[in-house]
Every structure is written in C-alpha cells, then in structure tokens.
C-alpha cells in the first residue's frame, strides 16, 4: 500500500502489486534455468516455455474477461487486475513446465561421473564473483528505469492538466503501441540470447575471425528486420492502431515509433556482443547514459509537447546507445560491414515493396476482403514477402557471382 500511495503516487496499483508478488520466486527459478540452457546453447525448453507462458496468459485473461462480461463480480480495477492475474498465471505455469523439462533432461543425460563437483563455498564464491557486478549494474538500471516510469505520468499531467488523460495516454503507449513495435524484436532478441555464449566461446578461444563474422552477420540481420519494420509501421501504423485497438492515438504512436525500429533491434544485439566480449562495465555505462537522455527528455520536453517529447527522447537515446556500442565493438573486433548491402539495398527494396503492397491493396485487397483488418494483413504480407524475396534473390545472385 505504501509503495503505491507514496512512491508510485497511484492507489489503484495496490492490488496489482499484491497480485504480482507471488510470481517473484517462480521468475527467479525460471531465470536460472534459462541461463543454464542458454549457456549450453539449447533453446527448446526456454522457447517452448515462453510460448506456453503467452498462451496461458492470453487464455486466462480471455476467460476472466468473459466472466466479467457475464456479470461475475471482479476485483477493482478490473482491467489492470485481469492483466496481472493472466501474467502471474502464465509465469507460474511456464516456470513449472521449464523446471519439469530441466529435471527430465538431467535424468536422460546425467552428469559425467568423472566431473568433480566443487564445494558449495567454492561454487558460491565463483558465482558471486560474476553475479555481483552484473546484478549491481542491472539493479542500478532498473532503479533508474523505474524512476522513468514514475516521471512520465507526472510530467504528462503538466501538459494535459488531467491525471486520467495522462494515465490514459501513457497506457496507450506502453500497453498498445510499444508491444506492437517490440513484436518483431522477438527475432532479434532470440538472436542476441544465442550470441552471448557464441561470442564468449569465440573470445575464450581468441578466435577473432569467428567473432568478426558472427558480429557482422548479426548486425546485418538486425538492420534488415529493422528496416522492414520501419516501412511496415510507417505505412500502416496509423491504420493498424485505429483498426486493432480502435484508438487513433495508438496508431499515431506506431507511426512515430517506426523510425525507432532499426536502432531498437540493433541495440539488444550489440549489448549481447559486448557482454560476450566481457565488456559488462561499458554496456552498463552506455545504457545508463541512454536512460539519462530519456529522463532529460521526460523532464524537459514532455511538459512542453506531451507524449511526443518522450518519443523523441526514445529515438535520441537509442541513437546514442547504438553509436556508442558499435564504436566500442569496432575497437575490440573488426567485422565486415557493407552499407550498400545492409542499408541501401534494404531501403530500396522497402520502397519497391511498399509500391507492390499499395498496388495489391488497390487491385486485389479491396475486391477480396471487405474487412479492413484482413486488408491490412494482406498488405503487410505482400510488403514482407516482396521485401524478403528480393533480399533472398540478391543473396543467391551474389553467392553465385562470388563462386
């Protein structure tokens, strides 16, 4: 109660915090098992666990929402409580599934008998040696990030002069628009998770060639996905927001966030590369600077121009973060980078794909689909297929030419 009232300045958060508290032990256990599987370069259990979490979360929220619409009394505030209950249930079920998978994998392939298990004291000492600086970095960033989350609604009140409207705009941005923008990041986040052990292994073996090739390919992949997302949200962001969420503000935010996509997806990969190279202090410093830039925009720009000030702050912060991280990577490991292959050609293909998508909508979409959502999905599919097909054809042609 005290945290909600005096720290978050929002009494309605009380029930949400209380509903979230039971998931903390489960989340900690699941993080440890995920770390083990990532270190072993095995992704089946973590990936299927994440899928199960999302399925359970959506199913529980859907069932509770139907129960509420049927007249069954629900705790207040209804919307937030439903979301938190779904999140907590999904986390608990996914943790139990992940733990069961871990135990079964140990039974199938037990630890080698020759392996000498270190004493608890030695194991704890080794773990704390790595964990304390990483945890300290993460904790510091989390505290500053929490400060950011508290400041945004407070600064929005200065602009809108209405607490309800301020929370509504913040909720639309964080609950509708940003998850949409982060959706393609599932591909780049999966890549970044696997990059850490791969780069760490190459660094331990002092295999600079492998580090350079892995880094170059990863950055190229993130730019390709980021440019595709940029064109998708730039062209159809407004319509996606108004059609799916029935909220024009969500569409406006998606349109403005389009230019953030390449830098957003690139930052997670660059962070993993630097962590794999042992540069955890540098990544902490870079992320700290990025957060401070965002806070400066929140305090300086949001009271003057509203939520757009925060969006400009996000763009400036990620630009700075990616610039600093790539600069550091270049100092540590030379990697092949071809601007025409990773930026110019994808942009030209994006323009060409946009033309095909508009033609497809005009000649086929309006005839085949009466529903606006289906037409939008059809246009986005044409855009993505044309873009990716063009890249694949050019890649094969380049490969044949080199041979």
Buried (B, 14 or more C-beta within 10 A) or exposed (E): EEEBEEEBEBEEBBBBEEBBEEBEEBBEBBEEBBEBBBEEEEBEBBBBBBEBBEEBBEBBBEEBBEEBEEEEEBEEBEBBBBBBBBBBBBBBBBBBBBBEBBEEBEEEEEEEEEEEEEEEEEEEEEEEEEEEEEEEBBEBBEEBBEEBEBBBBBBBBEBBEEBEEBBBBBEBBEBBBBEBBBEBBEBBBBBBBBBBBBBBBBBEEEEBEBBBBBBBEBBBBBBBBBBBBBBBBBBBBBBBBBBBBEBEBBBBBBBBBBBBBBBBBBBBBBBBBBBBBEBBEBBBBBBBBBBBBBBEBBBEBBBEBBBBBBBBBBBBBBBBBBEBBBEBBEEBBBBEBEEEBBBEBBBEBBEBBBEBBBEBBEEBBEEEBEEEEEBBBBBBEBBBBBBBEBBEEBEEEEEEEEE
